[in-house]
C-alpha cells in the first residue's frame, strides 16, 4: 500500500550531508519526496512510496548518516502525493 509521511528531524542534522545521504537512501528504497533544511536547524523530509519502504526510511532517519547526531524524529502520515523523484530543497 502506498503512503506519504512527513517527518521533522532534529539534532545535529545540518552541515553533515544529511539531505544528500537521505536522498540516496530514499532512492535506494524507491521513495519519492524531498529533504529540506528548516530555519530552526531541523530537516523536513517528505517520504512517499510503499508502506514498508517508508517505515524503513523512518527507521534510518532516527540514525542518519555517520556525522549526524539525531535527537528526535517526529512524523505523521499525510495525504498521498504522486511524485516522480526525491529532491533536496
C-alpha positions in Angstrom: 0.0 0.0 0.0 1.4 3.4 -1.0 1.6 6.2 1.6 3.2 9.5 2.4 4.8 10.6 5.6 6.1 14.0 6.7 8.9 13.9 9.2 10.9 16.6 11.1 14.3 15.5 12.2 16.1 17.5 14.9 19.6 17.4 16.4 22.9 17.9 14.5 21.4 17.4 11.1 22.5 20.4 9.1 26.1 20.6 7.7 26.6 16.9 8.0 25.4 15.7 4.5 22.1 14.6 6.0 20.0 15.7 3.0 22.3 14.1 0.4 22.6 10.9 2.3 18.9 10.9 2.9 18.3 11.4 -0.9 20.5 8.4 -1.7 18.8 6.2 0.9 15.3 7.2 -0.4 16.3 6.4 -4.0 17.6 3.0 -2.9 14.2 2.4 -1.2 12.3 3.6 -4.3 10.7 6.6 -2.4 9.8 10.0 -3.8 9.6 13.2 -1.8 12.1 15.7 -0.6 14.5 16.7 2.2 14.9 20.4 3.1 16.6 22.4 5.8 14.4 24.5 8.1 15.4 27.8 9.5 15.5 26.4 13.1 18.2 23.8 12.2 15.9 20.9 11.7 15.4 18.9 8.4 11.9 18.3 7.0 11.5 15.1 5.0 8.6 14.0 2.9 8.5 10.3 2.0 6.1 8.7 -0.5 6.1 5.1 -1.5 5.3 1.6 -0.4 4.5 1.5 3.4 7.3 -0.9 4.3 9.9 1.3 2.5 8.6 4.4 4.2 8.8 2.7 7.6 12.4 1.5 6.8 13.3 5.1 5.9 11.8 6.5 9.1 14.0 4.0 11.0 17.0 5.3 9.1 16.1 8.9 9.8 16.3 8.1 13.5 20.0 7.3 13.0 21.0 9.4 9.9 24.5 9.5 8.4 27.6 8.9 10.4 28.3 12.7 11.0 24.8 13.4 12.2 23.5 13.3 15.8 19.8 12.8 15.6 17.9 13.9 18.7 14.4 13.4 17.6 12.1 12.4 14.7 8.5 13.5 14.6 6.4 12.1 11.8 2.8 11.9 10.7 1.1 10.3 7.7 -0.1 12.9 5.2 -2.3 12.8 2.1 -0.6 10.7 -0.7 1.2 12.6 -3.4 2.3 11.0 -6.6 5.8 12.5 -7.1 8.4 11.4 -9.7 11.6 11.7 -7.7 13.3 12.6 -4.4 14.7 16.1 -4.3 16.8 18.2 -2.0 15.4 21.6 -1.1 
